[in-house]
């Protein structure tokens, strides 16, 4: 089970390394892999990238994406919305212990309820909201950098999206 999980996650080279020699991101991935090796079909993670540098956080997010694509359920409580919003199928925003929004990441992260709660949406949604206020954008907000670039190009060409 351990070798199969390590192969699935692409971390076979870490199996022979002592834990103290691993980076923070590698330690996090090994911890996730250890739970998967025990047969877990669901993961619930509380800020799995909070102690990691941006490069390591990106690697952990990619591993979680692959785990989810393999058919497992991954639930993440996270403040790095720029990193995780594009990966999410669903976002539940909670403020003061109450659900204030639940649904599509684009809609939830651009919603008035979430903004009123003081949640800073991903940068691409912030750009969209500013463009929308200026009358330059409408419709569904972008969720990743590529979509935001397309939005900016369409405005540059003279249209609005």
Secondary structure, DSSP 8 states (H G I E B T S, - for coil): -HHHHHHHHT-GGGTTS-GGGS-HHHHHHHHHHHHHHTT-SEEEEESTTTTS-HHHHHHHHHHHHHHHHTT-EEEEE-S-HHHHGGG-S-EEEEETTEEEEEE-HHHHHT-HHHHHTT----HHHHHHHHHHHTTS--SS---SHHHHHHHHHHHHTT---
